[in-house]
Amino acid sequence: MNFIRPDSLIIQEDDCILVTGAAGFIGCRVVDALLKSGFQNLRCLTRPSSKMNRLEKVLRAIRAAHKS
């Protein structure tokens, strides 16, 4: 399932993308949408005090989907 149309992008799927606040409510959803849209070169910035539960859940789901 693609969330972003490839012809409407100003970047390529292999370009590096920085997601700040990646462990937050919106940030983890941005990471999820980017990964599901085929972007794999992500850098996720989080605060040292951030709870990583949401982001880790997103990453586990993506890894499980790729193994299937």
Backbone atoms as SQL, in Angstrom:
CREATE TABLE atoms (id INTEGER PRIMARY KEY, chain TEXT, resi INTEGER, resn TEXT, atom TEXT, x REAL, y REAL, z REAL);
INSERT INTO atoms VALUES
  (1, 'A', 1, 'MET', 'N', 0.847, -1.171, 0.000),
  (2, 'A', 1, 'MET', 'CA', 0.000, 0.000, 0.000),
  (3, 'A', 1, 'MET', 'C', 0.897, 1.240, 0.000),
  (4, 'A', 2, 'ASN', 'N', 0.795, 2.048, -1.038),
  (5, 'A', 2, 'ASN', 'CA', 1.574, 3.277, -1.104),
  (6, 'A', 2, 'ASN', 'C', 0.740, 4.451, -0.626),
  (7, 'A', 3, 'PHE', 'N', 1.332, 5.279, 0.223),
  (8, 'A', 3, 'PHE', 'CA', 0.645, 6.442, 0.745),
  (9, 'A', 3, 'PHE', 'C', 0.967, 7.687, -0.067),
  (10, 'A', 4, 'ILE', 'N', 2.131, 7.670, -0.733),
  (11, 'A', 4, 'ILE', 'CA', 2.605, 8.837, -1.464),
  (12, 'A', 4, 'ILE', 'C', 2.785, 8.440, -2.925),
  (13, 'A', 5, 'ARG', 'N', 2.225, 9.229, -3.828),
  (14, 'A', 5, 'ARG', 'CA', 2.385, 8.943, -5.252),
  (15, 'A', 5, 'ARG', 'C', 3.813, 9.276, -5.681),
  (16, 'A', 6, 'PRO', 'N', 4.542, 8.321, -6.270),
  (17, 'A', 6, 'PRO', 'CA', 5.938, 8.561, -6.658),
  (18, 'A', 6, 'PRO', 'C', 6.114, 9.706, -7.647),
  (19, 'A', 7, 'ASP', 'N', 5.149, 9.967, -8.500),
  (20, 'A', 7, 'ASP', 'CA', 5.299, 11.027, -9.494),
  (21, 'A', 7, 'ASP', 'C', 5.120, 12.425, -8.896),
  (22, 'A', 8, 'SER', 'N', 4.709, 12.514, -7.641),
  (23, 'A', 8, 'SER', 'CA', 4.495, 13.816, -7.019),
  (24, 'A', 8, 'SER', 'C', 5.617, 14.186, -6.052),
  (25, 'A', 9, 'LEU', 'N', 6.708, 13.438, -6.072),
  (26, 'A', 9, 'LEU', 'CA', 7.782, 13.638, -5.109),
  (27, 'A', 9, 'LEU', 'C', 8.905, 14.509, -5.664),
  (28, 'A', 10, 'ILE', 'N', 9.553, 15.229, -4.766),
  (29, 'A', 10, 'ILE', 'CA', 10.744, 15.987, -5.151),
  (30, 'A', 10, 'ILE', 'C', 12.006, 15.264, -4.712),
  (31, 'A', 11, 'ILE', 'N', 11.835, 14.102, -4.091),
  (32, 'A', 11, 'ILE', 'CA', 12.959, 13.277, -3.658),
  (33, 'A', 11, 'ILE', 'C', 12.783, 11.872, -4.209),
  (34, 'A', 12, 'GLN', 'N', 13.862, 11.118, -4.177),
  (35, 'A', 12, 'GLN', 'CA', 13.834, 9.731, -4.633),
  (36, 'A', 12, 'GLN', 'C', 13.783, 8.808, -3.425),
  (37, 'A', 13, 'GLU', 'N', 13.394, 7.567, -3.638),
  (38, 'A', 13, 'GLU', 'CA', 13.245, 6.618, -2.543),
  (39, 'A', 13, 'GLU', 'C', 14.551, 6.321, -1.821),
  (40, 'A', 14, 'ASP', 'N', 15.694, 6.524, -2.469),
  (41, 'A', 14, 'ASP', 'CA', 16.973, 6.235, -1.813),
  (42, 'A', 14, 'ASP', 'C', 17.621, 7.476, -1.198),
  (43, 'A', 15, 'ASP', 'N', 16.977, 8.635, -1.272),
  (44, 'A', 15, 'ASP', 'CA', 17.494, 9.849, -0.635),
  (45, 'A', 15, 'ASP', 'C', 17.375, 9.725, 0.882),
  (46, 'A', 16, 'CYS', 'N', 18.315, 10.353, 1.583),
  (47, 'A', 16, 'CYS', 'CA', 18.291, 10.332, 3.044),
  (48, 'A', 16, 'CYS', 'C', 17.246, 11.323, 3.559),
  (49, 'A', 17, 'ILE', 'N', 16.424, 10.867, 4.498),
  (50, 'A', 17, 'ILE', 'CA', 15.362, 11.700, 5.083),
  (51, 'A', 17, 'ILE', 'C', 15.569, 11.740, 6.588),
  (52, 'A', 18, 'LEU', 'N', 15.579, 12.937, 7.158),
  (53, 'A', 18, 'LEU', 'CA', 15.682, 13.108, 8.605),
  (54, 'A', 18, 'LEU', 'C', 14.291, 13.350, 9.170),
  (55, 'A', 19, 'VAL', 'N', 13.913, 12.523, 10.139),
  (56, 'A', 19, 'VAL', 'CA', 12.633, 12.689, 10.816),
  (57, 'A', 19, 'VAL', 'C', 12.945, 13.096, 12.250),
  (58, 'A', 20, 'THR', 'N', 12.650, 14.343, 12.589),
  (59, 'A', 20, 'THR', 'CA', 12.861, 14.792, 13.957),
  (60, 'A', 20, 'THR', 'C', 11.623, 14.470, 14.778),
  (61, 'A', 21, 'GLY', 'N', 11.830, 14.158, 16.035),
  (62, 'A', 21, 'GLY', 'CA', 10.700, 13.779, 16.885),
  (63, 'A', 21, 'GLY', 'C', 10.111, 12.447, 16.490),
  (64, 'A', 22, 'ALA', 'N', 10.941, 11.538, 16.007),
  (65, 'A', 22, 'ALA', 'CA', 10.467, 10.276, 15.446),
  (66, 'A', 22, 'ALA', 'C', 9.764, 9.376, 16.454),
  (67, 'A', 23, 'ALA', 'N', 10.004, 9.572, 17.740),
  (68, 'A', 23, 'ALA', 'CA', 9.358, 8.733, 18.743),
  (69, 'A', 23, 'ALA', 'C', 8.044, 9.331, 19.234),
  (70, 'A', 24, 'GLY', 'N', 7.701, 10.497, 18.751),
  (71, 'A', 24, 'GLY', 'CA', 6.476, 11.158, 19.190),
  (72, 'A', 24, 'GLY', 'C', 5.238, 10.653, 18.476),
  (73, 'A', 25, 'PHE', 'N', 4.112, 11.212, 18.841),
  (74, 'A', 25, 'PHE', 'CA', 2.819, 10.796, 18.300),
  (75, 'A', 25, 'PHE', 'C', 2.774, 10.917, 16.778),
  (76, 'A', 26, 'ILE', 'N', 3.182, 12.052, 16.255),
  (77, 'A', 26, 'ILE', 'CA', 3.157, 12.274, 14.806),
  (78, 'A', 26, 'ILE', 'C', 4.387, 11.685, 14.140),
  (79, 'A', 27, 'GLY', 'N', 5.543, 11.835, 14.773),
  (80, 'A', 27, 'GLY', 'CA', 6.792, 11.366, 14.181),
  (81, 'A', 27, 'GLY', 'C', 6.794, 9.896, 13.845),
  (82, 'A', 28, 'CYS', 'N', 6.276, 9.059, 14.727),
  (83, 'A', 28, 'CYS', 'CA', 6.271, 7.624, 14.439),
  (84, 'A', 28, 'CYS', 'C', 5.322, 7.305, 13.289),
  (85, 'A', 29, 'ARG', 'N', 4.280, 8.085, 13.130),
  (86, 'A', 29, 'ARG', 'CA', 3.374, 7.887, 11.997),
  (87, 'A', 29, 'ARG', 'C', 4.020, 8.339, 10.686),
  (88, 'A', 30, 'VAL', 'N', 4.839, 9.374, 10.751),
  (89, 'A', 30, 'VAL', 'CA', 5.591, 9.820, 9.570),
  (90, 'A', 30, 'VAL', 'C', 6.578, 8.726, 9.159),
  (91, 'A', 31, 'VAL', 'N', 7.299, 8.178, 10.122),
  (92, 'A', 31, 'VAL', 'CA', 8.240, 7.090, 9.841),
  (93, 'A', 31, 'VAL', 'C', 7.502, 5.912, 9.220),
  (94, 'A', 32, 'ASP', 'N', 6.380, 5.529, 9.786),
  (95, 'A', 32, 'ASP', 'CA', 5.580, 4.415, 9.271),
  (96, 'A', 32, 'ASP', 'C', 5.150, 4.672, 7.825),
  (97, 'A', 33, 'ALA', 'N', 4.631, 5.845, 7.552),
  (98, 'A', 33, 'ALA', 'CA', 4.163, 6.178, 6.201),
  (99, 'A', 33, 'ALA', 'C', 5.320, 6.185, 5.198),
  (100, 'A', 34, 'LEU', 'N', 6.458, 6.723, 5.601),
  (101, 'A', 34, 'LEU', 'CA', 7.620, 6.748, 4.698),
  (102, 'A', 34, 'LEU', 'C', 8.105, 5.337, 4.393),
  (103, 'A', 35, 'LEU', 'N', 8.209, 4.505, 5.419),
  (104, 'A', 35, 'LEU', 'CA', 8.653, 3.131, 5.198),
  (105, 'A', 35, 'LEU', 'C', 7.672, 2.355, 4.324),
  (106, 'A', 36, 'LYS', 'N', 6.393, 2.516, 4.569),
  (107, 'A', 36, 'LYS', 'CA', 5.379, 1.821, 3.765),
  (108, 'A', 36, 'LYS', 'C', 5.350, 2.335, 2.332),
  (109, 'A', 37, 'SER', 'N', 5.850, 3.552, 2.111),
  (110, 'A', 37, 'SER', 'CA', 5.882, 4.126, 0.768),
  (111, 'A', 37, 'SER', 'C', 7.179, 3.799, 0.032),
  (112, 'A', 38, 'GLY', 'N', 8.054, 3.029, 0.664),
  (113, 'A', 38, 'GLY', 'CA', 9.253, 2.574, -0.013),
  (114, 'A', 38, 'GLY', 'C', 10.533, 3.311, 0.349),
  (115, 'A', 39, 'PHE', 'N', 10.455, 4.313, 1.199),
  (116, 'A', 39, 'PHE', 'CA', 11.660, 5.027, 1.618),
  (117, 'A', 39, 'PHE', 'C', 12.370, 4.197, 2.673),
  (118, 'A', 40, 'GLN', 'N', 13.688, 3.984, 2.485),
  (119, 'A', 40, 'GLN', 'CA', 14.415, 3.125, 3.412),
  (120, 'A', 40, 'GLN', 'C', 15.594, 3.820, 4.061),
  (121, 'A', 41, 'ASN', 'N', 15.997, 4.959, 3.559),
  (122, 'A', 41, 'ASN', 'CA', 17.170, 5.659, 4.070),
  (123, 'A', 41, 'ASN', 'C', 16.719, 6.760, 5.029),
  (124, 'A', 42, 'LEU', 'N', 16.185, 6.355, 6.178),
  (125, 'A', 42, 'LEU', 'CA', 15.661, 7.302, 7.159),
  (126, 'A', 42, 'LEU', 'C', 16.637, 7.467, 8.310),
  (127, 'A', 43, 'ARG', 'N', 16.715, 8.669, 8.823),
  (128, 'A', 43, 'ARG', 'CA', 17.450, 8.958, 10.055),
  (129, 'A', 43, 'ARG', 'C', 16.434, 9.511, 11.029),
  (130, 'A', 44, 'CYS', 'N', 16.315, 8.875, 12.178),
  (131, 'A', 44, 'CYS', 'CA', 15.303, 9.251, 13.163),
  (132, 'A', 44, 'CYS', 'C', 15.973, 9.920, 14.349),
  (133, 'A', 45, 'LEU', 'N', 15.568, 11.150, 14.627),
  (134, 'A', 45, 'LEU', 'CA', 16.097, 11.907, 15.748),
  (135, 'A', 45, 'LEU', 'C', 15.079, 11.896, 16.878),
  (136, 'A', 46, 'THR', 'N', 15.545, 11.513, 18.065),
  (137, 'A', 46, 'THR', 'CA', 14.676, 11.493, 19.240),
  (138, 'A', 46, 'THR', 'C', 15.426, 12.101, 20.419),
  (139, 'A', 47, 'ARG', 'N', 14.688, 12.540, 21.402),
  (140, 'A', 47, 'ARG', 'CA', 15.304, 13.025, 22.633),
  (141, 'A', 47, 'ARG', 'C', 15.808, 11.832, 23.441),
  (142, 'A', 48, 'PRO', 'N', 16.874, 12.031, 24.207),
  (143, 'A', 48, 'PRO', 'CA', 17.346, 10.928, 25.054),
  (144, 'A', 48, 'PRO', 'C', 16.278, 10.451, 26.040),
  (145, 'A', 49, 'SER', 'N', 15.383, 11.338, 26.423),
  (146, 'A', 49, 'SER', 'CA', 14.346, 10.983, 27.393),
  (147, 'A', 49, 'SER', 'C', 13.077, 10.422, 26.748),
  (148, 'A', 50, 'SER', 'N', 13.072, 10.279, 25.420),
  (149, 'A', 50, 'SER', 'CA', 11.874, 9.813, 24.723),
  (150, 'A', 50, 'SER', 'C', 11.558, 8.362, 25.041),
  (151, 'A', 51, 'LYS', 'N', 10.273, 8.076, 25.126),
  (152, 'A', 51, 'LYS', 'CA', 9.830, 6.691, 25.238),
  (153, 'A', 51, 'LYS', 'C', 9.774, 6.136, 23.823),
  (154, 'A', 52, 'MET', 'N', 10.476, 5.063, 23.593),
  (155, 'A', 52, 'MET', 'CA', 10.661, 4.536, 22.241),
  (156, 'A', 52, 'MET', 'C', 9.611, 3.492, 21.851),
  (157, 'A', 53, 'ASN', 'N', 8.618, 3.242, 22.702),
  (158, 'A', 53, 'ASN', 'CA', 7.631, 2.178, 22.460),
  (159, 'A', 53, 'ASN', 'C', 6.973, 2.286, 21.090),
  (160, 'A', 54, 'ARG', 'N', 6.450, 3.461, 20.757),
  (161, 'A', 54, 'ARG', 'CA', 5.704, 3.625, 19.499),
  (162, 'A', 54, 'ARG', 'C', 6.599, 3.387, 18.294),
  (163, 'A', 55, 'LEU', 'N', 7.787, 3.989, 18.307),
  (164, 'A', 55, 'LEU', 'CA', 8.696, 3.845, 17.174),
  (165, 'A', 55, 'LEU', 'C', 9.162, 2.401, 17.035),
  (166, 'A', 56, 'GLU', 'N', 9.478, 1.753, 18.144),
  (167, 'A', 56, 'GLU', 'CA', 9.891, 0.352, 18.091),
  (168, 'A', 56, 'GLU', 'C', 8.769, -0.542, 17.549),
  (169, 'A', 57, 'LYS', 'N', 7.526, -0.238, 17.913),
  (170, 'A', 57, 'LYS', 'CA', 6.378, -1.006, 17.408),
  (171, 'A', 57, 'LYS', 'C', 6.261, -0.863, 15.891),
  (172, 'A', 58, 'VAL', 'N', 6.431, 0.348, 15.389),
  (173, 'A', 58, 'VAL', 'CA', 6.391, 0.600, 13.945),
  (174, 'A', 58, 'VAL', 'C', 7.493, -0.191, 13.249),
  (175, 'A', 59, 'LEU', 'N', 8.702, -0.136, 13.788),
  (176, 'A', 59, 'LEU', 'CA', 9.836, -0.834, 13.160),
  (177, 'A', 59, 'LEU', 'C', 9.659, -2.345, 13.188),
  (178, 'A', 60, 'ARG', 'N', 9.135, -2.883, 14.292),
  (179, 'A', 60, 'ARG', 'CA', 8.878, -4.334, 14.358),
  (180, 'A', 60, 'ARG', 'C', 7.846, -4.752, 13.313),
  (181, 'A', 61, 'ALA', 'N', 6.803, -3.959, 13.143),
  (182, 'A', 61, 'ALA', 'CA', 5.758, -4.291, 12.170),
  (183, 'A', 61, 'ALA', 'C', 6.312, -4.259, 10.745),
  (184, 'A', 62, 'ILE', 'N', 7.153, -3.281, 10.453),
  (185, 'A', 62, 'ILE', 'CA', 7.742, -3.185, 9.117),
  (186, 'A', 62, 'ILE', 'C', 8.674, -4.373, 8.857),
  (187, 'A', 63, 'ARG', 'N', 9.493, -4.721, 9.844),
  (188, 'A', 63, 'ARG', 'CA', 10.392, -5.870, 9.691),
  (189, 'A', 63, 'ARG', 'C', 9.598, -7.156, 9.487),
  (190, 'A', 64, 'ALA', 'N', 8.536, -7.330, 10.248),
  (191, 'A', 64, 'ALA', 'CA', 7.709, -8.535, 10.110),
  (192, 'A', 64, 'ALA', 'C', 7.066, -8.608, 8.725),
  (193, 'A', 65, 'ALA', 'N', 6.643, -7.456, 8.213),
  (194, 'A', 65, 'ALA', 'CA', 6.023, -7.424, 6.882),
  (195, 'A', 65, 'ALA', 'C', 7.022, -7.789, 5.790),
  (196, 'A', 66, 'HIS', 'N', 8.273, -7.393, 5.960),
  (197, 'A', 66, 'HIS', 'CA', 9.295, -7.698, 4.958),
  (198, 'A', 66, 'HIS', 'C', 9.733, -9.157, 5.005),
  (199, 'A', 67, 'LYS', 'N', 9.604, -9.788, 6.165),
  (200, 'A', 67, 'LYS', 'CA', 9.969, -11.210, 6.289),
  (201, 'A', 67, 'LYS', 'C', 8.929, -12.108, 5.643),
  (202, 'A', 68, 'SER', 'N', 7.695, -11.639, 5.573),
  (203, 'A', 68, 'SER', 'CA', 6.593, -12.444, 5.021),
  (204, 'A', 68, 'SER', 'C', 6.651, -12.518, 3.529);
